[in-house]
Amino acid sequence: MGQRHPFIEALGGPGEIDATLHISHRGGAALAPENTLVAFDNAVDVYGTDMLELDTQASADGVLVVAHDASVDRCTNGTGLVSELNWSELCGLDAAYAFGAEQGFPYRGRGVRLPRLEHVLERFPHTRLNIELKTGDASVARQLVETLRRFDALKRSCIGSEDDALATLIYEAAPEACHFYPAGALAALVVALKTGQTPPPEDRFSVLDMPFLWQGQRLIDQDLLQRVAERGQWVNAWTVDDEAEMRYLVEAGVGGVMTDRPDRLRVVLSSARK
C-alpha cells in the first residue's frame, strides 16, 4: 500500500462523510448558475455536499476570479476574456444571465455576480474544495497558494490544473498540498494501470480527477479503483449526472463523484447507506 496524502487520510474519518464523496461540480451547474455563490450555497445548504469543485483564473489586474471559461461570453451578459478584463469590469456582470433558458432565466437580473476566490473561502471556511487553476504562470500559481494559506484553506483543498506545465508550477509553490493529476500525467498513469505496465515514477500527484467514460469506453471500474487504492491514491469521477452511472460508481467504491446534479447524487448516496 502506498503512503496516503494527509488530505486523503482525512477523508476517511469514521462516520464523517459518505463512503463516496458528494462533489458538486461548479457548485452543481445544472441547478444554479455555475461557479457562483448561489450555486455553492445551494450545494452546501440544500444537498450537504462534501466538496465544492470550482475553477479560477486571474483577471487583467491580478484578481483570482472563480470562472471556468477563458471568456465571460457563455455565462454572463458581457464579452471578452477574463484575463483582459479588470475586476471593476468583471464584478458588475450578471453571472446568471444565461442560466436556465427553459425555466425563463430564473436568476437573471437578481444580482448574481462572478465571485472572487476570496469570497468563496470566506463564505465556506470549513468545506473541502477541489480547485482548478485554468491558466497562469508561476506568479499566479503562487498567488493561488498564498490565497489559500491566508484563509487557512490549503489543507482542505485539492489543487491543480489540467495543463501539465501549470500543474508543475502549482506543485512547486506548495509541495505539501494535495494535488490532482494534470491531463498528460493522468493519461500516462491510467494507460499503465489498464495495461498492466509499471506506471511512470510520479510522487507529486495524489488524486485522479478523471472521466467515468471516454469516447464511449468506461474508464473507471473496480480493478482500476483497487490498483489506485494500492498506490495510496484517490479517484474522483467527473462529470456524472446519470443516476445509474452514479450507482455503479458508488457500488464500485469510487472515492468521489463530481456532478452537475447534486440532488440526484444525494438521493443515490442516501439510498446506498441504507
Residue frames relative to the residue before (quaternion, step in Angstrom):
aa qw qx qy qz dx dy dz
M 1.0000 0.0000 0.0000 0.0000 0.00 0.00 0.00
G 0.3925 -0.7178 0.5256 0.2335 3.56 -0.82 0.99
Q 0.5759 -0.5890 0.4358 0.3625 3.54 -1.23 0.42
R 0.3277 -0.7634 0.5298 0.1705 3.54 -0.83 1.03
H 0.5081 -0.6326 0.4947 0.3115 3.54 -1.10 0.79
P 0.6118 -0.5776 0.3866 0.3776 3.63 -1.03 0.68
F 0.5900 0.5635 -0.3694 0.4449 3.60 1.09 -0.63
I 0.6822 0.4664 -0.2802 0.4885 3.58 0.96 -0.89
E 0.6092 0.5506 -0.3524 0.4488 3.59 0.99 -0.77
A 0.6771 0.5096 -0.2963 0.4404 3.57 0.95 -0.86
L 0.5906 0.5836 -0.3705 0.4162 3.60 1.18 -0.41
G 0.7210 0.4861 -0.2420 0.4305 3.58 1.15 -0.55
G 0.2831 0.7830 -0.5139 0.2067 3.58 1.17 0.41
P 0.5442 -0.6521 0.4127 0.3290 3.63 -0.81 0.96
G 0.8630 0.0597 -0.0752 0.4960 3.53 -0.78 1.11
E 0.4703 0.7071 -0.4324 0.3030 3.57 1.28 0.01
I 0.8021 0.0016 0.0554 0.5947 3.58 0.91 -0.94
D 0.6606 -0.4503 0.3924 0.4548 3.55 -1.31 0.07
A 0.6272 -0.5360 0.3983 0.4010 3.58 -1.18 0.52
T 0.7353 0.2373 -0.1616 0.6139 3.56 1.12 -0.68
L 0.4563 -0.7036 0.4753 0.2661 3.57 -0.81 1.00
H 0.3112 -0.6874 0.6294 0.1856 3.51 -1.16 0.82
I 0.0201 0.8177 -0.5697 0.0798 3.58 -0.37 1.29
S 0.2403 -0.7895 0.5527 0.1165 3.57 -0.65 1.12
H 0.3140 -0.7835 0.5182 0.1379 3.54 -0.40 1.33
R 0.8163 -0.0775 -0.0387 0.5710 3.54 -0.52 1.30
G 0.6917 -0.4708 0.2576 0.4832 3.55 1.18 0.59
G 0.6030 -0.5127 0.3720 0.4849 3.59 1.26 -0.12
A 0.0667 -0.8965 0.4373 0.0258 3.50 0.77 1.20
A 0.6281 0.5320 -0.3544 0.4437 3.62 1.18 -0.28
L 0.7278 0.4480 -0.2271 0.4670 3.58 1.21 -0.48
A 0.7923 0.0392 0.0018 0.6088 3.59 1.18 -0.48
P 0.6780 -0.5014 0.3275 0.4262 3.61 -1.16 0.44
E 0.4862 -0.7322 0.3979 0.2630 3.55 -0.56 1.21
N 0.8586 0.1379 -0.1158 0.4799 3.52 -1.24 0.69
T 0.5400 0.5696 -0.4349 0.4414 3.58 1.02 0.83
L 0.6360 -0.5252 0.3950 0.4046 3.55 -1.25 0.34
V 0.5701 0.5791 -0.3819 0.4402 3.60 1.14 -0.56
A 0.6820 0.4731 -0.2844 0.4798 3.58 0.89 -0.93
F 0.6716 0.4975 -0.3071 0.4551 3.58 0.89 -0.88
D 0.6205 0.5293 -0.3348 0.4719 3.60 1.02 -0.77
N 0.6521 0.5262 -0.3064 0.4516 3.55 0.93 -0.95
A 0.6727 0.5080 -0.2956 0.4495 3.57 0.89 -0.96
V 0.7223 0.4416 -0.2479 0.4710 3.57 0.88 -0.93
D 0.7625 0.4185 -0.2188 0.4423 3.57 0.72 -1.08
V 0.7472 0.3919 -0.2173 0.4907 3.58 0.96 -0.82
Y 0.8252 0.2533 -0.1009 0.4948 3.60 0.82 -0.96
G 0.4119 -0.7581 0.4455 0.2390 3.57 1.25 0.20
T 0.1184 0.8395 -0.5242 0.0805 3.57 0.98 0.78
D 0.4454 -0.6912 0.5074 0.2578 3.57 -1.13 0.68
M 0.8071 0.0499 0.0248 0.5878 3.56 1.13 -0.62
L 0.2629 -0.7290 0.6103 0.1641 3.53 -1.13 0.74
E 0.1927 -0.7447 0.6281 0.1179 3.55 -0.96 0.94
L 0.1100 0.8048 -0.5722 0.1132 3.57 -0.83 0.97
D 0.3435 -0.7243 0.5705 0.1785 3.52 -1.35 0.39
T 0.0252 -0.8041 0.5937 0.0191 3.56 -1.10 0.63
Q 0.0303 0.7665 -0.6406 0.0340 3.53 -1.27 0.52
A 0.5250 -0.6672 0.4431 0.2879 3.54 -1.21 0.49
S 0.4207 -0.6723 0.5530 0.2555 3.53 -1.12 0.78
A 0.7241 -0.4284 0.3021 0.4482 3.58 -1.29 0.09
D 0.7538 0.3477 -0.2014 0.5199 3.59 1.08 -0.68
G 0.6706 -0.5925 0.2814 0.3465 3.55 1.14 0.68
V 0.4594 0.6436 -0.4788 0.3815 3.59 1.10 0.57
L 0.3673 -0.7087 0.5539 0.2366 3.58 -0.91 0.89
V 0.1024 -0.8119 0.5745 -0.0158 3.54 -0.39 1.35
V 0.3716 -0.7037 0.5553 0.2415 3.59 -1.02 0.77
A 0.3565 0.6938 -0.5394 0.3173 3.55 -0.33 1.31
H 0.4210 -0.7260 0.4939 0.2277 3.56 -1.05 0.78
D 0.7560 0.4101 -0.2248 0.4580 3.56 0.65 -1.11
A 0.5830 -0.5605 0.4527 0.3756 3.55 -1.24 0.43
S 0.7655 0.2623 -0.1525 0.5674 3.58 1.11 -0.70
V 0.4989 -0.6517 0.4878 0.2973 3.54 -1.30 0.33
D 0.4109 0.7785 -0.4232 0.2145 3.57 1.29 -0.17
R 0.7037 0.5062 -0.2940 0.4026 3.61 0.80 -0.97
C 0.8113 0.3375 -0.1438 0.4552 3.58 0.83 -0.94
T 0.7746 0.3428 -0.1717 0.5029 3.60 1.11 -0.55
N 0.5768 -0.5632 0.4574 0.3754 3.53 -1.36 -0.13
G 0.6018 0.5586 -0.3572 0.4452 3.57 1.26 0.33
T 0.2755 -0.7235 0.5965 0.2117 3.52 -1.35 -0.11
G 0.6098 0.5755 -0.4144 0.3539 3.53 -1.23 0.47
L 0.5730 -0.5943 0.4511 0.3391 3.51 -1.33 0.29
V 0.5616 -0.5936 0.4574 0.3508 3.55 -1.06 0.78
S 0.6890 0.5120 -0.2773 0.4315 3.56 0.93 -0.93
E 0.7185 0.4112 -0.2444 0.5049 3.59 1.25 -0.30
L 0.6517 0.4718 -0.3127 0.5049 3.57 1.29 0.08
N 0.4226 -0.6858 0.5329 0.2591 3.57 -1.08 0.75
W 0.6521 -0.5194 0.3722 0.4080 3.55 -1.21 0.44
S 0.6103 0.5627 -0.3542 0.4306 3.60 1.04 -0.69
E 0.6664 0.4585 -0.2896 0.5117 3.59 1.18 -0.53
L 0.6805 0.5073 -0.2894 0.4425 3.59 0.96 -0.84
C 0.6856 0.5402 -0.3075 0.3789 3.58 0.88 -0.92
G 0.6798 0.4892 -0.3005 0.4564 3.59 1.19 -0.34
L 0.5107 0.6609 -0.4186 0.3566 3.59 1.25 -0.12
D 0.4415 -0.6576 0.5440 0.2768 3.54 -1.24 0.58
A 0.2276 -0.8237 0.5087 0.1046 3.57 -0.20 1.30
A 0.6757 0.4516 -0.2904 0.5051 3.59 1.30 -0.09
Y 0.3337 0.8066 -0.4542 0.1781 3.57 1.29 0.00
A 0.7904 0.3362 -0.1623 0.4858 3.59 0.88 -0.92
F 0.5388 0.6598 -0.3986 0.3397 3.59 1.21 -0.12
G 0.8739 0.1899 -0.1204 0.4310 3.54 -1.17 0.77
A 0.0663 0.8316 -0.5470 0.0699 3.58 0.83 0.94
E 0.6692 0.5134 -0.3070 0.4408 3.58 0.96 -0.84
Q 0.7145 0.4006 -0.2424 0.5199 3.58 1.19 -0.49
G 0.5873 -0.6092 0.3670 0.3864 3.59 1.22 0.28
F 0.5462 -0.6529 0.3757 0.3665 3.58 1.13 0.70
P 0.0414 -0.8847 0.4638 0.0210 3.57 0.72 1.11
Y 0.7389 0.3951 -0.2409 0.4898 3.62 1.10 -0.49
R 0.4515 0.7097 -0.4494 0.3010 3.58 1.25 -0.18
G 0.8418 0.1978 -0.1513 0.4789 3.54 -1.00 0.87
R 0.5847 0.5958 -0.3590 0.4175 3.58 1.25 0.28
G 0.6377 -0.5957 0.3127 0.3750 3.55 1.19 0.51
V 0.3833 0.7016 -0.5079 0.3207 3.59 1.16 0.51
R 0.0763 -0.8348 0.5449 -0.0199 3.56 -0.60 1.16
L 0.5787 -0.5149 0.4817 0.4099 3.53 -1.31 0.19
P 0.2622 -0.7806 0.5382 0.1795 3.61 -0.73 0.91
R 0.4503 -0.5884 0.5825 0.3341 3.49 -1.34 0.32
L 0.6151 -0.5283 0.4163 0.4114 3.56 -1.18 0.43
E 0.5990 0.5764 -0.3489 0.4327 3.58 1.04 -0.74
H 0.6253 0.5498 -0.3410 0.4364 3.59 1.00 -0.80
V 0.6605 0.5012 -0.3032 0.4697 3.58 0.97 -0.87
L 0.6686 0.5043 -0.3038 0.4542 3.58 0.91 -0.88
E 0.6407 0.5073 -0.3162 0.4818 3.58 1.09 -0.69
R 0.6921 0.5043 -0.2751 0.4370 3.55 0.91 -0.95
F 0.8028 0.1914 -0.0649 0.5610 3.58 1.01 -0.84
P 0.0627 -0.8690 0.4905 0.0186 3.59 0.41 1.20
H 0.7650 0.3498 -0.1936 0.5048 3.60 1.21 -0.29
T 0.5516 0.6441 -0.3849 0.3643 3.60 1.23 -0.30
R 0.4589 -0.6605 0.5184 0.2907 3.58 -1.03 0.78
L 0.1694 -0.8053 0.5668 0.0394 3.52 -1.08 0.82
N 0.1320 -0.7176 0.6752 0.1088 3.53 -1.24 0.63
I 0.0211 -0.8502 0.5219 -0.0658 3.57 -0.25 1.29
E 0.1270 -0.7831 0.6062 0.0565 3.55 -0.77 1.06
L 0.2583 -0.7215 0.6229 0.1572 3.54 -0.89 0.99
K 0.3460 -0.7951 0.4636 0.1822 3.56 -0.46 1.20
T 0.7935 -0.0487 0.0702 0.6026 3.57 0.93 -0.90
G 0.3777 0.7433 -0.5131 0.2040 3.55 -1.25 0.21
D 0.3910 -0.6751 0.5682 0.2616 3.49 -1.39 0.08
A 0.7818 -0.3256 0.2229 0.4827 3.58 -1.27 -0.24
S 0.6487 0.5250 -0.3326 0.4393 3.59 0.99 -0.74
V 0.6542 0.4899 -0.3152 0.4824 3.60 1.03 -0.72
A 0.6078 0.5400 -0.3459 0.4682 3.58 1.07 -0.72
R 0.6632 0.4851 -0.3018 0.4834 3.58 0.95 -0.85
Q 0.6281 0.5400 -0.3370 0.4475 3.58 1.02 -0.76
L 0.6207 0.5330 -0.3383 0.4650 3.57 1.00 -0.80
V 0.6925 0.4798 -0.2788 0.4611 3.56 0.81 -1.01
E 0.6660 0.5052 -0.3071 0.4548 3.58 0.91 -0.89
T 0.6269 0.5267 -0.3359 0.4655 3.59 1.05 -0.71
L 0.6610 0.4932 -0.3055 0.4760 3.58 0.93 -0.86
R 0.6445 0.5102 -0.3282 0.4654 3.59 0.97 -0.75
R 0.6440 0.5457 -0.3275 0.4244 3.57 0.94 -0.87
F 0.7404 0.3568 -0.2099 0.5295 3.56 1.11 -0.67
D 0.4381 -0.7137 0.4373 0.3279 3.58 1.30 0.28
A 0.4431 0.7190 -0.4169 0.3360 3.56 1.07 0.81
L 0.4651 0.7092 -0.4494 0.2807 3.60 1.19 -0.20
K 0.6943 0.4960 -0.2922 0.4319 3.59 0.91 -0.86
R 0.7191 0.3857 -0.2598 0.5164 3.62 1.19 -0.30
S 0.6359 0.5155 -0.3205 0.4767 3.56 1.26 0.33
C 0.1902 -0.6995 0.6722 0.1507 3.51 -1.28 0.63
I 0.0707 -0.8465 0.5264 -0.0363 3.56 -0.53 1.18
G 0.2752 0.7698 -0.5533 0.1599 3.55 -1.25 0.32
S 0.2997 -0.7080 0.6020 0.2157 3.49 -1.37 -0.41
E 0.5230 -0.6040 0.4844 0.3563 3.58 -1.17 0.44
D 0.6307 0.5213 -0.3253 0.4740 3.56 1.18 -0.52
D 0.4562 -0.7311 0.4341 0.2625 3.58 -0.59 1.14
A 0.6573 0.5102 -0.3219 0.4517 3.59 0.94 -0.83
L 0.6749 0.4758 -0.2966 0.4798 3.58 0.94 -0.85
A 0.6109 0.5450 -0.3493 0.4558 3.59 1.04 -0.71
T 0.6264 0.5298 -0.3301 0.4668 3.58 1.04 -0.72
L 0.6523 0.5078 -0.3152 0.4662 3.59 0.96 -0.82
I 0.6395 0.5110 -0.3270 0.4722 3.58 1.01 -0.76
Y 0.6369 0.5218 -0.3262 0.4644 3.56 0.97 -0.82
E 0.6646 0.5093 -0.3065 0.4528 3.58 0.90 -0.89
A 0.6538 0.5090 -0.3119 0.4649 3.58 1.13 -0.60
A 0.8030 0.0335 0.0053 0.5950 3.60 1.17 -0.54
P 0.0770 -0.8404 0.5351 0.0379 3.60 0.37 1.16
E 0.6314 0.5496 -0.3380 0.4302 3.59 1.17 -0.41
A 0.5888 0.6071 -0.3609 0.3930 3.59 1.20 -0.39
C 0.5208 -0.5776 0.5113 0.3656 3.53 -1.35 0.14
H 0.0719 -0.8097 0.5824 -0.0078 3.57 -0.77 1.08
F 0.2972 -0.7318 0.5768 0.2082 3.56 -1.04 0.73
Y 0.6260 -0.5759 0.3877 0.3553 3.54 -1.22 0.62
P 0.3628 -0.6746 0.5872 0.2616 3.60 -1.08 0.67
A 0.7513 -0.4605 0.2370 0.4091 3.56 -1.26 0.39
G 0.7060 0.4791 -0.2905 0.4331 3.58 0.76 -0.95
A 0.6819 0.4746 -0.2801 0.4810 3.55 0.90 -0.95
L 0.6222 0.5392 -0.3362 0.4573 3.57 1.08 -0.73
A 0.6602 0.5066 -0.3159 0.4557 3.59 0.88 -0.91
A 0.6501 0.5180 -0.3217 0.4535 3.59 0.95 -0.84
L 0.6651 0.4992 -0.3058 0.4636 3.59 0.97 -0.83
V 0.6895 0.4876 -0.2953 0.4467 3.58 0.78 -1.01
V 0.6336 0.5201 -0.3373 0.4629 3.60 0.94 -0.81
A 0.6609 0.5051 -0.3129 0.4584 3.58 0.92 -0.87
L 0.6816 0.4831 -0.2968 0.4625 3.58 0.87 -0.90
K 0.6718 0.5068 -0.2924 0.4542 3.58 1.03 -0.77
T 0.7603 0.3684 -0.1936 0.4988 3.60 1.08 -0.65
G 0.5423 -0.6635 0.3823 0.3457 3.57 1.26 0.17
Q 0.4678 0.6669 -0.4522 0.3632 3.56 1.22 0.39
T 0.5626 -0.5610 0.4690 0.3857 3.55 -1.29 0.18
P 0.4235 -0.7152 0.4832 0.2750 3.61 -0.64 1.03
P 0.5641 -0.5893 0.4423 0.3726 3.59 -1.08 0.59
P 0.5896 -0.5825 0.4072 0.3836 3.62 -1.03 0.66
E 0.2257 0.7605 -0.5755 0.1987 3.56 -0.83 1.01
D 0.0560 0.8239 -0.5613 0.0539 3.58 -0.49 1.13
R 0.4810 0.6834 -0.4326 0.3385 3.58 1.24 0.25
F 0.7837 0.3370 -0.1396 0.5028 3.56 1.04 -0.83
S 0.2147 -0.8188 0.5283 0.0659 3.56 -0.97 0.92
V 0.7721 0.3221 -0.1476 0.5276 3.59 1.12 -0.63
L 0.2360 -0.7489 0.6054 0.1300 3.54 -1.01 0.91
D 0.0667 -0.7416 0.6675 0.0086 3.56 -0.44 1.25
M 0.1897 0.8192 -0.5033 0.1991 3.57 -0.22 1.25
P 0.5713 -0.6031 0.4252 0.3593 3.58 -1.17 0.50
F 0.5122 -0.6145 0.5054 0.3234 3.55 -1.17 0.65
L 0.7849 0.1430 -0.0530 0.6005 3.57 0.99 -0.91
W 0.0245 -0.7768 0.6290 0.0196 3.55 -1.14 0.67
Q 0.8282 -0.1063 0.0054 0.5503 3.55 -0.55 1.25
G 0.7423 -0.4372 0.2015 0.4661 3.53 0.97 0.98
Q 0.6449 0.5076 -0.3188 0.4741 3.58 1.26 -0.11
R 0.4369 -0.6861 0.5191 0.2627 3.57 -1.02 0.84
L 0.2280 -0.7962 0.5492 0.1114 3.56 -0.69 1.09
I 0.7624 0.3580 -0.1819 0.5074 3.57 0.99 -0.82
D 0.1646 0.7532 -0.6222 0.1359 3.55 -0.78 1.09
Q 0.7374 -0.4266 0.2750 0.4458 3.56 -1.27 0.12
D 0.6310 0.5442 -0.3424 0.4340 3.58 0.99 -0.77
L 0.6613 0.4888 -0.3088 0.4778 3.58 0.89 -0.89
L 0.6587 0.5173 -0.3161 0.4456 3.58 0.89 -0.92
Q 0.6446 0.5130 -0.3275 0.4626 3.58 0.98 -0.77
R 0.6642 0.5041 -0.3102 0.4566 3.59 0.90 -0.88
V 0.6475 0.5068 -0.3146 0.4743 3.56 1.02 -0.79
A 0.6463 0.5243 -0.3164 0.4553 3.58 0.96 -0.87
E 0.6290 0.5406 -0.3311 0.4499 3.60 1.03 -0.75
R 0.6674 0.4748 -0.2877 0.4964 3.54 1.22 -0.48
G 0.4996 -0.6619 0.4157 0.3736 3.59 1.30 -0.04
Q 0.5533 0.6236 -0.3747 0.4057 3.57 1.24 0.44
W 0.3941 -0.7227 0.5471 0.1514 3.52 -1.37 0.18
V 0.1829 -0.7828 0.5862 0.1009 3.60 -1.05 0.75
N 0.0671 -0.7409 0.6671 0.0398 3.53 -1.05 0.93
A 0.2635 -0.7802 0.5507 0.1365 3.59 -0.74 1.05
W 0.0066 -0.7914 0.6112 0.0021 3.56 -0.97 0.84
T 0.7996 -0.3165 -0.5040 -0.0808 1.66 -2.20 1.20
V 0.1310 -0.8510 0.5086 0.0016 3.58 -0.28 1.31
D 0.0284 -0.8280 0.5589 -0.0365 3.57 -0.53 1.22
D 0.5963 0.5666 -0.3499 0.4483 3.57 1.29 -0.24
E 0.4760 -0.7105 0.4376 0.2776 3.60 -0.73 1.05
A 0.6326 0.5268 -0.3471 0.4493 3.61 0.97 -0.70
E 0.6541 0.4900 -0.3136 0.4834 3.58 0.99 -0.78
M 0.6087 0.5436 -0.3477 0.4615 3.59 1.05 -0.73
R 0.6685 0.5032 -0.3065 0.4538 3.58 0.87 -0.95
Y 0.6243 0.5355 -0.3413 0.4550 3.59 0.96 -0.81
L 0.6906 0.4908 -0.2829 0.4495 3.57 0.84 -0.98
V 0.6426 0.5150 -0.3213 0.4675 3.57 0.98 -0.83
E 0.6754 0.4880 -0.2924 0.4692 3.58 0.91 -0.89
A 0.6544 0.5068 -0.3083 0.4689 3.58 1.12 -0.65
G 0.4962 -0.6892 0.4026 0.3417 3.56 1.25 -0.34
V 0.2238 0.7889 -0.5408 0.1873 3.58 1.06 0.65
G 0.5729 -0.6233 0.4105 0.3388 3.56 -1.08 0.69
G 0.7990 -0.1186 0.1091 0.5794 3.56 0.89 -0.93
V 0.2413 -0.7332 0.6141 0.1643 3.55 -1.28 0.46
M 0.2054 -0.7517 0.6173 0.1078 3.55 -0.82 1.06
T 0.0612 0.8283 -0.5480 0.0990 3.55 -0.69 1.06
D 0.4179 -0.6539 0.5700 0.2699 3.52 -1.31 0.51
R 0.7102 0.3852 -0.2294 0.5428 3.59 1.33 -0.22
P 0.0957 -0.8307 0.5470 0.0387 3.61 0.32 1.19
D 0.5630 0.5878 -0.3929 0.4280 3.60 1.18 -0.39
R 0.6834 0.4740 -0.2864 0.4758 3.59 0.88 -0.90
L 0.6604 0.5077 -0.3196 0.4516 3.56 0.93 -0.86
R 0.6260 0.5305 -0.3525 0.4499 3.59 0.99 -0.69
V 0.6294 0.5219 -0.3317 0.4705 3.61 1.01 -0.75
V 0.6648 0.5046 -0.3025 0.4603 3.58 0.88 -0.94
L 0.6941 0.4710 -0.2853 0.4637 3.59 0.83 -0.93
S 0.6377 0.5275 -0.3315 0.4529 3.59 1.03 -0.75
S 0.6779 0.4751 -0.2981 0.4753 3.58 0.97 -0.82
A 0.6250 0.5553 -0.3363 0.4335 3.58 1.10 -0.66
R 0.6751 0.5095 -0.2856 0.4506 3.58 1.13 -0.62
K 0.5708 0.6142 -0.3820 0.3886 3.59 1.21 -0.32
